Amino acid sequence: MSGLPPLLRKGRASARVLTRARILLLAAEGRRNSFIAEALQVSPATVINMSKRFVQEGLERAL
């Protein structure tokens, strides 16, 4: 997860990638899926799917 904060600071990634990175960072902080979904204005299913993809396929595929 150490590669995510620099990604967010660069501001050169697509909005979709930035949202996915923010989902993963908030999840790593232990935030609840409902909190993440509301904070980032995405569906709870998106949060769940991103978390699953990260666990199953790793960071590169999750973004």
C-alpha positions as semicolon CSV with decimal commas, in nm:
position;residue;x (nm);y (nm);z (nm)
1;M;0,000;0,000;0,000
2;S;0,302;0,227;0,021
3;G;0,265;0,316;-0,347
4;L;-0,079;0,468;-0,306
5;P;-0,009;0,800;-0,129
6;P;0,241;0,913;-0,398
7;L;-0,013;0,815;-0,663
8;L;-0,272;1,037;-0,499
9;R;-0,031;1,330;-0,469
10;K;0,082;1,321;-0,833
11;G;-0,263;1,406;-0,967
12;R;-0,190;1,246;-1,301
13;A;-0,397;0,930;-1,267
14;S;-0,753;0,902;-1,393
15;A;-1,039;0,982;-1,158
16;R;-1,132;0,614;-1,155
17;V;-0,784;0,507;-1,043
18;L;-0,776;0,777;-0,777
19;T;-1,112;0,667;-0,639
20;R;-0,997;0,305;-0,631
21;A;-0,679;0,406;-0,449
22;R;-0,881;0,604;-0,194
23;I;-1,110;0,304;-0,139
24;L;-0,811;0,082;-0,066
25;L;-0,649;0,337;0,166
26;L;-0,965;0,384;0,369
27;A;-1,017;0,008;0,386
28;A;-0,658;-0,034;0,508
29;E;-0,736;0,215;0,786
30;G;-1,014;-0,016;0,897
31;R;-1,305;0,200;0,782
32;R;-1,637;0,029;0,725
33;N;-1,757;-0,032;0,371
34;S;-2,064;0,186;0,427
35;F;-1,845;0,475;0,547
36;I;-1,613;0,443;0,246
37;A;-1,903;0,427;0,001
38;E;-2,066;0,737;0,147
39;A;-1,742;0,934;0,179
40;L;-1,637;0,867;-0,180
41;Q;-1,988;0,868;-0,327
42;V;-1,967;0,518;-0,470
43;S;-2,191;0,218;-0,417
44;P;-2,117;-0,025;-0,134
45;A;-2,083;-0,295;-0,402
46;T;-1,795;-0,098;-0,557
47;V;-1,613;-0,093;-0,224
48;I;-1,666;-0,466;-0,174
49;N;-1,555;-0,548;-0,529
50;M;-1,240;-0,337;-0,498
51;S;-1,147;-0,499;-0,169
52;K;-1,201;-0,847;-0,314
53;R;-0,998;-0,766;-0,625
54;F;-0,711;-0,633;-0,412
55;V;-0,703;-0,947;-0,197
56;Q;-0,735;-1,189;-0,487
57;E;-0,527;-1,018;-0,756
58;G;-0,305;-0,758;-0,588
59;L;-0,263;-0,384;-0,606
60;E;-0,185;-0,344;-0,976
61;R;-0,498;-0,530;-1,083
62;A;-0,713;-0,358;-0,823
63;L;-0,632;-0,016;-0,960
